[in-house]
Amino acid sequence: MTSGGIDIELIAKIFGWATLAIGVLVCLGYGLWRFMALALDAATTAFAPRTPGTPDPRISPYTGPEPAQPAYWARQMWIDAVAAGRAAARTVWFLLVHHWLDELVRHRLLGGRNPTTGDRAENVFGRLVLRLLAPATALAALLSALLSAALLLGITVAFAAQLLLVRGVALAGVAGGRGAERLWKLARGIRMKCPYPDCYRPFPLAVHVCPGCGAAHRELRPGRFGALRHVCRCGRALPTTALAGRRKLALRCPHCDQELPAAVGTTRVVHVPLIGGTSAGKTMLMAAMLDGLRSWSHESALTVEFASVTDRREVNTLGRQVETSGWALKTQGGQPRALMLLVGCGRGPLKCRRLLYLYDPMGESLRDAATTRLQQYLAHADGVVLVADVLAAPDVRRALREGDGRLAVAARPADLGPVDTYAAFSGELQGLGGRRGRLGVAVVVTKRDVLDRLSSLPRPHGPVEAWLGEIGLDGLVRTLDHDFAAARYWAVSAHAATGAGALVSEQRRAAEPVLWLLARTGLRFGGPPAAARQPRLPRPRGRARPGGPAGPTGPGDPAASDRSSL
């Protein structure tokens, strides 16, 4: 098509190709890289920290029950990535619509103004050239926006893949941390249970208390709040595994919120209830057991420590009662709180330790099935100490002559004999735990000092189970041997093992039932060495006993001020 000798179609093609060429050159030479640089700068700024001391609007506070911020990879990483993507997209859009098309093309080039300075061209020809460059510039802007958007999309996909890889590595760390700790607990037989009355419930993880602000962390383990550590709301970093230092934090029960000993989550717990009728001598026997453990620890590799300050206070109170009156006060209250001791054997990394829970319930609480069913700690028992007061057995009482009968009455016999005591709780023991056939029972005949003075009965010398058969309790022996995986028998005088002038041999005999039950859980104790070492642990007494043993760790020795061990 021509007009006055001018080929308009040719001119249009030339103008179109020139516009395309100029647009491509401007895009590849400047526009694309300008778009990319500003978009990436905006994305980087979205990740950059804000001014210190000012709130960061990108971080939304966590309002859940756990007093910790979720890990960066679990939440904030994705928020920042989305914010960076939005910032880059907004930058590309702003450059295209507002800067290039609106400012450069419409206001400057189409207005005959210099695109850089905004000054108007001095002549018509200059303004015409600038107007002719406007389509090429608009095309360059469109091409730059499209190409930069495509490149940014590729970068976004690659970055998202990296974030997924980071999240995968973090989740693998979480799974590895939890798995390692679970295997460690499984290998060491660690099962956490509350020692307090009206609770006694098991739990997989204790509540850990922040030492900085006292906040209660119920999920302090590898998870969404961090694989290696959690950051408390107060800013303190807390380790998430026992191997990393979590064992140093104070613990509380997640059910009853009472304080737990630090060893609960790192040491196998052994539950040992003392079962016997009222006045059978359970509390006195427990006092003798504690003195016996102390005596063994003086001359062997055995170590005994209190698990908490409360346990030390209770043992000291019990010791003062026995020293003052010669008797332990009758157990009062409802369900018993476990007396917790850390019992170990060996040294260094090979040292084996157990957290011993000793339960001393009232005799009345085990008199029938209904009250026994309330003793939920029996469901966790790893062994049973059956405290047998044979003076309460009807057959034994009938065999006593007049003088021996008066001695038996003065010894305060239990309200139930050992046969009736066992019959009252044995069925519920099986019903609560279902493990009676795998447990060991340590039968301790108490009040041996009185039994040795009775002429109507044979004296309990030699095998105790044979002696029980001689006095008419052979049925009990057969029942125990049948119901439990293992049964051992002792005869102990708690009075001879406690108080002023206590016999060391009787103290150690009193501790043997507990040591035997501990040995069944893997705590091997071979007794004292040939050459006894100097005692290491003081006696938990409030004052020196007259006539007590002298020596470097006697009750009146200054070493008794050490209250961390028995």
C-alpha positions as CSV (number, residue, x, y, z in Angstrom):
1,M,0.0,0.0,0.0
2,T,1.4,3.3,-1.1
3,S,0.4,6.9,-0.5
4,G,2.1,9.7,-2.5
5,G,4.9,7.4,-3.5
6,I,5.5,6.2,0.2
7,D,5.0,2.6,1.0
8,I,3.2,2.8,4.3
9,E,3.1,-1.0,4.8
10,L,6.9,-1.2,4.4
11,I,7.4,1.6,6.8
12,A,5.1,-0.1,9.3
13,K,7.1,-3.3,9.0
14,I,10.4,-1.5,9.4
15,F,9.0,0.3,12.4
16,G,7.6,-2.9,13.9
17,W,10.9,-4.8,13.4
18,A,12.8,-1.9,14.8
19,T,10.5,-1.7,17.8
20,L,10.9,-5.4,18.4
21,A,14.7,-5.2,18.0
22,I,15.0,-2.3,20.3
23,G,12.7,-3.9,22.8
24,V,14.6,-7.1,22.9
25,L,17.9,-5.3,23.2
26,V,16.7,-3.1,26.0
27,C,15.2,-6.1,27.7
28,L,18.3,-8.3,27.5
29,G,20.7,-5.5,28.0
30,Y,19.1,-3.7,30.9
31,G,15.5,-4.3,31.7
32,L,15.6,-8.0,32.6
33,W,18.6,-7.6,34.9
34,R,17.0,-4.5,36.5
35,F,13.8,-6.4,37.2
36,M,15.7,-9.4,38.6
37,A,18.1,-7.3,40.8
38,L,15.3,-5.3,42.4
39,A,13.0,-8.4,42.8
40,L,15.8,-10.4,44.4
41,D,16.8,-7.5,46.6
42,A,13.2,-7.2,47.8
43,A,13.1,-10.9,48.5
44,T,16.3,-10.7,50.5
45,T,15.1,-7.8,52.5
46,A,12.1,-9.8,53.5
47,F,14.4,-12.3,55.1
48,A,16.7,-9.6,56.7
49,P,16.3,-8.8,60.4
50,R,14.5,-5.7,61.4
51,T,15.9,-3.0,63.6
52,P,17.1,-4.4,66.9
53,G,14.7,-3.6,69.7
54,T,11.7,-3.1,67.5
55,P,8.9,-5.7,67.0
56,D,9.1,-7.8,63.8
57,P,5.7,-7.9,62.1
58,R,6.7,-11.1,60.4
59,I,6.8,-13.1,63.6
60,S,3.4,-13.9,65.0
61,P,3.6,-14.9,68.7
62,Y,2.7,-18.6,69.5
63,T,-0.3,-18.6,71.8
64,G,-0.5,-22.4,72.4
65,P,-0.1,-24.1,75.8
66,E,3.6,-24.8,75.4
67,P,5.7,-21.9,76.6
68,A,8.1,-22.1,73.6
69,Q,8.4,-20.7,70.1
70,P,8.0,-23.3,67.3
71,A,11.2,-24.1,65.5
72,Y,12.1,-21.9,62.6
73,W,11.9,-24.8,60.2
74,A,8.5,-25.8,61.5
75,R,6.6,-22.5,61.0
76,Q,8.5,-19.3,60.5
77,M,10.6,-20.6,57.6
78,W,7.5,-21.0,55.5
79,I,6.1,-17.6,56.6
80,D,9.4,-15.9,55.5
81,A,9.5,-17.8,52.2
82,V,5.9,-16.7,51.3
83,A,6.7,-13.2,52.4
84,A,9.9,-13.2,50.2
85,G,7.9,-14.5,47.2
86,R,5.2,-11.9,47.6
87,A,7.8,-9.1,47.9
88,A,9.5,-10.3,44.7
89,A,6.1,-10.5,42.8
90,R,5.1,-7.0,44.1
91,T,8.4,-5.6,42.9
92,V,8.0,-7.0,39.4
93,W,4.4,-5.7,39.2
94,F,5.4,-2.3,40.5
95,L,8.3,-2.0,38.1
96,L,6.1,-3.0,35.1
97,V,3.0,-1.0,35.8
98,H,4.1,2.0,37.7
99,H,7.7,2.6,36.9
100,W,8.1,1.5,33.2
101,L,4.6,1.8,31.6
102,D,3.2,4.7,33.7
103,E,6.3,6.8,34.5
104,L,8.7,6.1,31.7
105,V,6.4,5.4,28.8
106,R,3.3,7.4,29.4
107,H,4.6,10.4,31.3
108,R,8.1,10.8,29.8
109,L,8.6,9.2,26.4
110,L,5.1,9.9,25.0
111,G,5.4,13.4,26.5
112,G,8.7,13.9,24.6
113,R,10.8,13.9,27.8
114,N,14.1,12.4,28.6
115,P,13.4,9.0,30.3
116,T,16.3,9.5,32.6
117,T,16.1,13.1,33.7
118,G,12.5,13.9,32.7
119,D,13.6,17.0,30.8
120,R,11.6,18.0,27.8
121,A,13.4,17.7,24.4
122,E,14.4,21.1,22.9
123,N,13.1,20.5,19.3
124,V,10.4,18.7,17.5
125,F,12.7,16.0,16.1
126,G,13.9,15.0,19.5
127,R,10.4,14.8,20.9
128,L,9.4,12.7,17.8
129,V,12.3,10.2,18.4
130,L,11.4,9.8,22.1
131,R,7.8,9.2,21.2
132,L,8.8,6.6,18.6
133,L,10.9,4.8,21.3
134,A,7.9,4.5,23.6
135,P,6.5,1.3,22.0
136,A,9.9,-0.4,22.2
137,T,10.3,0.6,25.8
138,A,6.9,-0.8,26.7
139,L,7.7,-4.0,24.9
140,A,11.0,-4.2,26.7
141,A,9.1,-3.7,30.0
142,L,6.7,-6.5,29.2
143,L,9.4,-8.9,28.1
144,S,11.5,-8.1,31.1
145,A,8.5,-8.7,33.4
146,L,7.6,-12.0,31.8
147,L,11.2,-13.3,31.7
148,S,12.0,-12.2,35.2
149,A,8.7,-13.8,36.4
150,A,9.7,-17.1,34.7
151,L,13.2,-17.0,36.2
152,L,11.8,-16.1,39.7
153,L,9.3,-18.9,39.4
154,G,12.2,-21.3,38.7
155,I,14.2,-19.9,41.6
156,T,11.1,-20.2,43.8
157,V,10.7,-23.9,42.9
158,A,14.4,-24.6,43.6
159,F,14.2,-22.7,46.9
160,A,11.1,-24.6,47.9
161,A,12.9,-27.8,47.2
162,Q,15.7,-26.7,49.5
163,L,13.2,-25.7,52.2
164,L,11.6,-29.2,51.9
165,L,15.1,-30.7,52.2
166,V,15.8,-28.6,55.3
167,R,12.5,-29.7,56.8
168,G,13.2,-33.3,55.9
169,V,16.6,-33.1,57.6
170,A,15.0,-31.5,60.7
171,L,12.3,-34.1,60.8
172,A,14.9,-36.8,60.5
173,G,16.8,-35.2,63.4
174,V,13.5,-35.2,65.4
175,A,12.8,-38.8,64.6
176,G,16.4,-39.8,65.3
177,G,16.5,-37.9,68.6
178,R,13.2,-39.5,69.8
179,G,14.2,-42.9,68.5
180,A,17.6,-42.8,70.2
181,E,16.1,-41.7,73.5
182,R,13.4,-44.3,73.3
183,L,15.8,-47.1,72.5
184,W,18.1,-45.8,75.3
185,K,15.1,-46.0,77.8
186,L,14.1,-49.4,76.5
187,A,17.6,-50.8,76.9
188,R,17.8,-49.5,80.4
189,G,14.2,-50.4,81.3
190,I,13.2,-46.9,82.2
191,R,9.5,-46.5,82.7
192,M,8.4,-43.3,84.4
193,K,5.7,-43.4,87.1
194,C,4.5,-41.0,89.7
195,P,5.3,-41.9,93.4
196,Y,2.6,-39.8,94.9
197,P,-0.7,-40.9,96.5
198,D,-3.9,-40.7,94.4
199,C,-1.8,-40.6,91.3
200,Y,0.7,-43.4,90.7
201,R,0.1,-42.9,87.0
202,P,2.7,-43.7,84.3
203,F,3.7,-41.0,81.8
204,P,6.0,-40.9,78.8
205,L,7.5,-37.5,79.5
206,A,7.7,-35.4,82.7
207,V,7.1,-31.7,82.9
208,H,10.4,-29.8,82.8
209,V,10.6,-26.5,84.6
210,C,12.6,-23.6,83.0
211,P,15.3,-22.5,85.4
212,G,14.9,-18.9,84.1
213,C,11.2,-18.1,84.5
214,G,9.7,-21.3,86.0
215,A,7.5,-22.0,83.0
216,A,6.3,-25.6,82.7
217,H,7.4,-27.3,79.4
218,R,5.3,-30.4,78.7
219,E,6.8,-31.2,75.3
220,L,10.5,-30.8,76.0
221,R,11.7,-33.4,73.5
222,P,12.7,-33.3,69.8
223,G,9.7,-32.0,67.9
224,R,8.1,-29.0,66.3
225,F,9.5,-26.7,68.9
226,G,13.1,-27.8,68.0
227,A,15.1,-30.9,67.4
228,L,18.1,-30.1,69.7
229,R,16.7,-27.4,71.9
230,H,13.6,-25.4,72.7
231,V,13.6,-21.7,73.2
232,C,11.5,-20.7,76.2
233,R,9.4,-17.6,76.1
234,C,11.9,-16.0,78.4
235,G,14.6,-16.6,75.8
236,R,16.5,-19.4,77.5
237,A,17.5,-22.4,75.4
238,L,16.6,-25.7,76.9
239,P,18.0,-29.1,75.7
240,T,15.5,-31.6,74.4
241,T,17.2,-34.9,75.4
242,A,18.6,-36.3,78.6
243,L,21.9,-37.0,76.9
244,A,22.1,-33.3,75.9
245,G,21.6,-32.0,79.5
246,R,17.8,-32.1,80.0
247,R,18.4,-34.2,83.1
248,K,19.6,-31.1,85.0
249,L,16.1,-29.4,84.9
250,A,13.6,-29.7,87.6
251,L,10.8,-32.2,87.0
252,R,7.1,-32.3,87.8
253,C,4.4,-35.0,87.3
254,P,2.2,-34.2,84.3
255,H,-0.8,-35.5,86.1
256,C,-0.7,-34.3,89.7
257,D,2.0,-31.5,89.1
258,Q,4.1,-32.6,92.1
259,E,7.9,-32.4,92.1
260,L,9.8,-35.5,90.9
261,P,13.4,-36.5,91.5
262,A,15.8,-35.7,88.7
263,A,16.6,-39.4,88.3
264,V,13.1,-40.3,87.2
265,G,13.8,-39.9,83.5
266,T,17.3,-41.3,83.4
267,T,17.2,-44.3,85.8
268,R,15.2,-47.5,85.9
269,V,12.5,-47.3,88.6
270,V,12.0,-50.4,90.8
271,H,8.7,-50.5,92.8
272,V,8.8,-52.5,96.0
273,P,5.7,-52.5,98.3
274,L,6.0,-53.8,101.8
275,I,2.9,-55.9,102.4
276,G,1.8,-56.9,105.9
277,G,-1.0,-56.5,108.5
278,T,-1.4,-53.8,111.0
279,S,1.5,-54.0,113.6
280,A,3.3,-56.6,111.5
281,G,6.4,-54.4,111.7
282,K,6.5,-53.0,108.2
283,T,7.8,-49.5,109.2
284,M,10.3,-50.9,111.6
285,L,11.5,-53.3,108.9
286,M,11.9,-50.4,106.5
287,A,14.0,-48.5,109.0
288,A,16.1,-51.6,109.4
289,M,16.4,-52.0,105.7
290,L,17.7,-48.4,105.4
291,D,20.3,-48.9,108.1
292,G,21.3,-52.2,106.4
293,L,21.7,-50.4,103.0
294,R,23.9,-47.8,104.7
295,S,26.0,-50.6,106.4
296,W,26.5,-52.4,103.1
297,S,27.5,-49.2,101.4
298,H,30.3,-48.7,103.9
299,E,32.2,-51.8,102.9
300,S,31.3,-52.5,99.3
301,A,30.8,-50.9,95.9
302,L,27.1,-50.3,96.8
303,T,26.0,-46.6,96.9
304,V,22.8,-45.3,98.4
305,E,21.5,-41.8,98.1
306,F,18.3,-39.9,98.8
307,A,16.4,-39.1,95.6
308,S,15.1,-35.8,97.1
309,V,15.2,-33.6,100.1
310,T,11.8,-34.8,101.2
311,D,13.1,-38.4,101.3
312,R,16.0,-37.4,103.4
313,R,13.7,-35.5,105.8
314,E,11.4,-38.5,106.1
315,V,14.2,-40.9,106.8
316,N,15.7,-38.6,109.4
317,T,12.3,-38.3,111.1
318,L,11.9,-42.1,111.1
319,G,15.4,-42.5,112.6
320,R,14.6,-40.0,115.4
321,Q,11.4,-41.9,116.3
322,V,13.2,-45.2,116.6
323,E,16.0,-43.7,118.6
324,T,13.7,-41.9,121.0
325,S,11.0,-44.5,121.6
326,G,12.4,-47.7,120.2
327,W,9.4,-48.0,118.0
328,A,8.3,-46.5,114.7
329,L,5.0,-44.8,114.7
330,K,2.1,-46.6,113.0
331,T,1.7,-45.7,109.4
332,Q,-1.1,-43.1,109.0
333,G,-3.1,-41.6,106.2
334,G,-4.4,-43.1,103.0
335,Q,-2.3,-44.3,100.1
336,P,1.5,-44.1,100.8
337,R,4.0,-41.8,99.2
338,A,6.9,-43.9,97.9
339,L,10.2,-43.4,99.7
340,M,12.7,-42.9,96.9
341,L,16.4,-44.0,97.1
342,L,19.1,-44.1,94.4
343,V,20.8,-47.4,94.8
344,G,23.9,-48.0,92.6
345,C,26.7,-50.5,92.2
346,G,30.1,-49.9,90.5
347,R,31.9,-46.9,89.3
348,G,32.3,-44.8,86.2
349,P,30.4,-45.3,83.0
350,L,29.7,-48.9,83.9
351,K,27.9,-48.0,87.1
352,C,24.5,-49.5,87.4
353,R,21.8,-47.6,89.2
354,R,18.2,-48.1,90.2
355,L,15.6,-45.6,91.6
356,L,14.0,-47.6,94.4
357,Y,10.4,-46.8,95.3
358,L,9.6,-48.3,98.7
359,Y,5.9,-48.3,99.6
360,D,4.9,-48.7,103.3
361,P,1.0,-48.8,103.2
362,M,-1.3,-49.1,106.2
363,G,-2.2,-52.6,107.1
364,E,-5.8,-51.6,107.0
365,S,-5.5,-50.7,103.3
366,L,-4.8,-54.3,102.3
367,R,-7.4,-56.0,104.5
368,D,-9.9,-56.8,101.7
369,A,-10.2,-56.6,97.9
370,A,-12.0,-53.3,97.8
371,T,-9.4,-51.4,99.7
372,T,-6.5,-53.2,98.0
373,R,-7.9,-52.3,94.6
374,L,-7.3,-48.6,95.5
375,Q,-3.5,-49.3,95.9
376,Q,-2.7,-48.5,92.3
377,Y,1.0,-48.7,92.9
378,L,0.7,-52.5,93.1
379,A,0.1,-52.4,89.3
380,H,3.7,-51.3,88.9
381,A,5.4,-53.6,91.4
382,D,8.7,-55.2,90.4
383,G,8.8,-57.3,93.5
384,V,7.0,-57.7,96.8
385,V,8.2,-57.8,100.4
386,L,5.7,-59.9,102.4
387,V,6.2,-59.0,106.1
388,A,5.1,-62.1,108.0
389,D,4.3,-61.8,111.7
390,V,3.9,-65.5,112.5
391,L,2.8,-64.6,116.0
392,A,-0.5,-63.5,114.5
393,A,-1.1,-66.9,112.9
394,P,-3.9,-68.7,114.7
395,D,-2.1,-72.1,114.6
396,V,1.0,-70.6,116.0
397,R,-0.9,-68.8,118.8
398,R,-2.6,-72.0,119.8
399,A,0.8,-73.8,120.0
400,L,2.2,-71.3,122.5
401,R,2.3,-72.2,126.2
402,E,1.3,-69.7,128.9
403,G,4.6,-67.9,129.3
404,D,5.2,-67.7,125.6
405,G,1.7,-66.4,125.1
406,R,2.5,-63.4,127.3
407,L,5.7,-62.7,125.3
408,A,3.7,-62.9,122.1
409,V,1.1,-60.4,123.4
410,A,3.8,-58.0,124.5
411,A,5.3,-58.1,121.0
412,R,2.1,-56.5,119.6
413,P,1.2,-59.1,117.1
414,A,-0.5,-58.1,113.8
415,D,-4.2,-58.1,113.3
416,L,-3.9,-60.7,110.5
417,G,-1.6,-63.6,110.2
418,P,0.6,-64.0,107.1
419,V,-1.8,-66.4,105.4
420,D,-4.8,-64.1,105.7
421,T,-2.6,-61.1,104.8
422,Y,-1.5,-62.7,101.6
423,A,-5.0,-64.0,100.7
424,A,-6.4,-60.5,101.1
425,F,-4.2,-58.9,98.5
426,S,-2.9,-61.6,96.2
427,G,-5.9,-61.7,93.8
428,E,-5.9,-57.9,93.5
429,L,-2.2,-57.9,92.9
430,Q,-2.7,-60.2,89.9
431,G,-5.7,-58.2,88.7
432,L,-4.0,-54.8,88.9
433,G,-0.7,-55.7,87.3
434,G,-1.2,-59.1,85.7
435,R,2.5,-59.8,86.3
436,R,2.4,-61.7,89.6
437,G,3.9,-64.8,87.9
438,R,6.9,-62.8,86.8
439,L,7.6,-61.1,90.1
440,G,9.8,-62.1,93.0
441,V,8.5,-62.2,96.6
442,A,10.8,-61.7,99.6
443,V,9.2,-63.1,102.7
444,V,10.5,-61.5,105.9
445,V,9.6,-63.0,109.2
446,T,9.7,-60.2,111.7
447,K,10.1,-60.0,115.5
448,R,12.9,-62.7,115.4
449,D,14.1,-61.4,118.8
450,V,10.8,-62.5,120.3
451,L,10.8,-65.8,118.4
452,D,14.2,-66.7,119.7
453,R,12.8,-66.5,123.3
454,L,9.8,-68.8,122.7
455,S,10.3,-72.3,124.0
456,S,7.0,-73.5,122.5
457,L,8.3,-73.1,118.9
458,P,11.5,-74.2,117.2
459,R,13.9,-71.3,116.7
460,P,14.2,-69.8,113.2
461,H,17.7,-71.2,112.5
462,G,18.6,-72.6,109.1
463,P,16.3,-72.3,106.1
464,V,13.4,-70.0,107.0
465,E,11.0,-71.7,104.6
466,A,11.7,-75.1,106.3
467,W,11.1,-73.5,109.7
468,L,7.8,-72.0,108.5
469,G,6.7,-75.6,107.6
470,E,7.6,-76.8,111.1
471,I,5.3,-74.3,112.7
472,G,2.4,-75.1,110.4
473,L,2.8,-72.5,107.7
474,D,4.0,-74.9,105.0
475,G,0.8,-74.1,103.0
476,L,1.8,-70.5,102.7
477,V,5.3,-71.5,101.5
478,R,3.8,-73.7,98.8
479,T,1.4,-71.0,97.7
480,L,4.1,-68.4,97.4
481,D,6.4,-70.8,95.5
482,H,3.5,-71.5,93.1
483,D,2.2,-67.9,92.6
484,F,5.5,-66.0,92.1
485,A,8.5,-66.5,89.8
486,A,10.8,-66.7,92.7
487,A,10.5,-66.7,96.5
488,R,13.2,-66.1,99.2
489,Y,12.8,-66.2,102.9
490,W,14.5,-64.3,105.8
491,A,13.9,-63.9,109.6
492,V,14.8,-60.5,110.9
493,S,14.7,-58.6,114.2
494,A,14.1,-55.0,113.3
495,H,14.7,-54.0,116.9
496,A,18.2,-55.6,116.8
497,A,18.9,-53.7,113.6
498,T,17.9,-50.2,114.7
499,G,18.3,-47.9,117.6
500,A,21.0,-47.9,120.2
501,G,23.4,-50.8,120.0
502,A,22.2,-52.0,116.6
503,L,23.8,-55.2,115.3
504,V,25.6,-54.7,111.9
505,S,24.9,-58.3,111.0
506,E,21.2,-57.9,111.6
507,Q,21.1,-54.6,109.7
508,R,22.6,-56.3,106.7
509,R,20.3,-59.2,106.9
510,A,17.4,-56.8,106.9
511,A,18.7,-55.2,103.7
512,E,19.1,-58.5,101.9
513,P,15.5,-58.8,100.7
514,V,15.7,-55.4,99.0
515,L,19.1,-56.2,97.5
516,W,17.8,-59.6,96.2
517,L,14.8,-57.9,94.5
518,L,17.1,-55.3,93.0
519,A,19.4,-58.0,91.7
520,R,16.5,-59.5,89.8
521,T,16.3,-56.2,87.9
522,G,20.0,-56.4,86.9
523,L,21.6,-54.6,89.8
524,R,24.2,-57.2,90.7
525,F,25.6,-56.8,94.2
526,G,28.3,-59.2,95.3
527,G,28.7,-58.2,99.0
528,P,31.7,-56.5,100.7
529,P,35.2,-57.1,99.4
530,A,37.8,-59.1,101.4
531,A,39.4,-55.9,102.7
532,A,36.7,-53.5,103.8
533,R,37.2,-49.9,102.8
534,Q,36.6,-46.9,105.0
535,P,32.9,-45.9,105.1
536,R,31.8,-43.2,102.6
537,L,28.2,-42.4,103.6
538,P,27.0,-40.9,106.8
539,R,24.1,-42.2,108.8
540,P,20.8,-40.2,108.4
541,R,20.2,-39.6,112.1
542,G,19.4,-36.3,113.7
543,R,21.7,-36.9,116.7
544,A,24.3,-39.4,118.0
545,R,23.1,-42.5,119.7
546,P,24.5,-43.3,123.0
547,G,26.6,-46.4,122.8
548,G,26.6,-46.3,119.0
549,P,29.6,-47.4,117.0
550,A,32.6,-45.1,117.0
551,G,34.8,-44.4,114.0
552,P,35.3,-41.9,111.2
553,T,31.7,-42.0,110.2
554,G,29.9,-42.7,113.4
555,P,26.6,-40.9,114.1
556,G,28.3,-38.1,116.0
557,D,31.0,-37.5,113.4
558,P,31.0,-34.2,111.5
559,A,30.6,-36.2,108.3
560,A,27.0,-36.8,109.3
561,S,26.3,-33.2,108.0
562,D,26.3,-34.6,104.5
563,R,22.6,-35.0,103.8
564,S,22.8,-36.2,100.2
565,S,23.2,-39.8,101.0
566,L,22.3,-42.4,103.5
